[in-house]
Amino acid sequence: MTTNHHTAIATGASRNAAIINSPLGELDAAIDAVTNVGSSFPGSPGDGDLCYRTDLDALYIYNGSDWREVGIRIGEIRMWCSNTAPDGWLLTDGKTVGSASSGGTALADDDAEELFTFLWTNFDNTTLTIQNSSGTPTTRGASAAADFAANKRMPLPDLRGRAPVGQDDMGGTSANRVTAAAADLMGGVGGAETVTLDTTMIPAHPHSSSKVLDGSALAITDANYDLFAEAGASRSDALTGSTGGGGAHANMMPYYIINFIIYTGVL
């Protein structure tokens, strides 16, 4: 017999706090206690109430002001196999978020302040440059709250065509596995799809050459030796022929394309 875990509902902040702090693998059993089940949130919820949304296939908790998906924090980034982000999430495509009057291109909502503050706090202005309400890059104010109230916009991380890499000084100590300065910045970028070699990138090596002395061709096969002519013979220098097109070569590892989404907490 199959048991449906999504048909009950319970309230109470202490009960729900224990559920929220449980491993995600135990949530199925926890949902047995949920009595708010449906395609919309119940009216007049209490702090800590749970609701299972059948249309979103997700469990939510009421934090006193908003409904938030259980087991997810604002600013969390996940992989996603669709070109449309689910409710409460945005694609990490570099668009902007801000207040209802900010003109944010991904999210303009007064409930976006928590995500705005998260981005403002964890990324500096060199990697996520704040914008005014017209979309012009500008400087940051005294606090995230002040900038949100001023209707500024924060860009989302832009993972289009980018492969995430662990911050090299994660935890405060550089591993020096990626030594570029950008590797120590949250949101730092680097790398290139193609690379054009120059002489500093190739090993030292000799070239073969030929020199003509009075009509006789003599080959030089080692750059460490010079060619000496007999007395009275003429000598001329020769250049080796050039080859190659000077184009760039591919610099990409094997890849598989997928989208990334960030949790906003705004439904």
Secondary structure as the mmCIF struct_conf table of DSSP 4:
data_model
#
loop_
_struct_conf.conf_type_id
_struct_conf.id
_struct_conf.beg_label_comp_id
_struct_conf.beg_label_asym_id
_struct_conf.beg_label_seq_id
_struct_conf.end_label_comp_id
_struct_conf.end_label_asym_id
_struct_conf.end_label_seq_id
BEND BEND1 HIS A 5 THR A 7
HELX_RH_AL_P HELX_RH_AL_P1 ALA A 13 ILE A 20
TURN_TY1_P TURN_TY1_P1 ASN A 21 ASN A 21
BEND BEND2 SER A 22 SER A 22
HELX_RH_3T_P HELX_RH_3T_P1 LEU A 24 GLU A 26
HELX_RH_AL_P HELX_RH_AL_P2 LEU A 27 ILE A 31
TURN_TY1_P TURN_TY1_P2 ASP A 32 ALA A 33
STRN STRN1 VAL A 37 GLY A 38
BEND BEND3 SER A 39 SER A 40
HELX_LH_PP_P HELX_LH_PP_P1 PHE A 41 PRO A 42
BEND BEND4 GLY A 43 SER A 44
HELX_LH_PP_P HELX_LH_PP_P2 PRO A 45 GLY A 46
TURN_TY1_P TURN_TY1_P3 ASP A 47 GLY A 48
STRN STRN2 LEU A 50 ARG A 53
TURN_TY1_P TURN_TY1_P4 THR A 54 ASP A 57
STRN STRN3 ALA A 58 TYR A 62
BEND BEND5 GLY A 64 ASP A 66
STRN STRN4 TRP A 67 GLU A 69
TURN_TY1_P TURN_TY1_P5 VAL A 70 GLY A 71
TURN_TY1_P TURN_TY1_P6 ILE A 74 GLY A 75
STRN STRN5 ILE A 77 TRP A 80
BEND BEND6 CYS A 81 THR A 84
HELX_LH_PP_P HELX_LH_PP_P3 ALA A 85 PRO A 86
TURN_TY1_P TURN_TY1_P7 ASP A 87 GLY A 88
STRN STRN6 TRP A 89 LEU A 91
STRN STRN7 ASP A 93 ASP A 93
BEND BEND7 GLY A 94 GLY A 94
STRN STRN8 THR A 96 GLY A 98
TURN_TY1_P TURN_TY1_P8 ALA A 100 GLY A 103
BEND BEND8 THR A 105 ALA A 106
STRN STRN9 LEU A 107 ALA A 108
HELX_RH_3T_P HELX_RH_3T_P2 ASP A 110 ALA A 112
HELX_RH_AL_P HELX_RH_AL_P3 GLU A 113 ASN A 122
BEND BEND9 PHE A 123 PHE A 123
TURN_TY1_P TURN_TY1_P9 ASN A 125 THR A 127
BEND BEND10 LEU A 128 LEU A 128
STRN STRN10 GLN A 131 GLN A 131
TURN_TY1_P TURN_TY1_P10 SER A 133 SER A 134
BEND BEND11 GLY A 135 GLY A 135
STRN STRN11 PRO A 137 PRO A 137
BEND BEND12 ALA A 142 ALA A 142
HELX_RH_AL_P HELX_RH_AL_P4 ALA A 144 ALA A 149
TURN_TY1_P TURN_TY1_P11 ALA A 150 ASN A 151
STRN STRN12 ARG A 153 ARG A 153
STRN STRN13 MET A 154 PRO A 155
HELX_LH_PP_P HELX_LH_PP_P4 LEU A 156 PRO A 157
STRN STRN14 ASP A 158 ASP A 158
TURN_TY1_P TURN_TY1_P12 ARG A 160 GLY A 161
TURN_TY1_P TURN_TY1_P13 ASP A 168 ASP A 169
HELX_RH_3T_P HELX_RH_3T_P3 MET A 170 GLY A 172
BEND BEND13 THR A 173 THR A 173
BEND BEND14 ARG A 177 VAL A 178
BEND BEND15 ALA A 180 ALA A 180
HELX_RH_3T_P HELX_RH_3T_P4 ALA A 181 ASP A 184
BEND BEND16 LEU A 185 LEU A 185
TURN_TY1_P TURN_TY1_P14 MET A 186 GLY A 187
BEND BEND17 GLU A 193 GLU A 193
STRN STRN15 THR A 194 VAL A 195
HELX_RH_3T_P HELX_RH_3T_P5 THR A 199 MET A 201
BEND BEND18 ILE A 202 ILE A 202
STRN STRN16 SER A 209 LEU A 213
TURN_TY1_P TURN_TY1_P15 ASP A 214 GLY A 215
STRN STRN17 SER A 216 ILE A 220
TURN_TY1_P TURN_TY1_P16 ALA A 223 ASN A 224
HELX_LH_PP_P HELX_LH_PP_P5 ALA A 229 GLU A 230
TURN_TY1_P TURN_TY1_P17 ALA A 231 GLY A 232
HELX_LH_PP_P HELX_LH_PP_P6 LEU A 239 SER A 242
STRN STRN18 HIS A 249 ALA A 250
HELX_LH_PP_P HELX_LH_PP_P7 MET A 252 PRO A 254
STRN STRN19 ASN A 259 TYR A 263
#
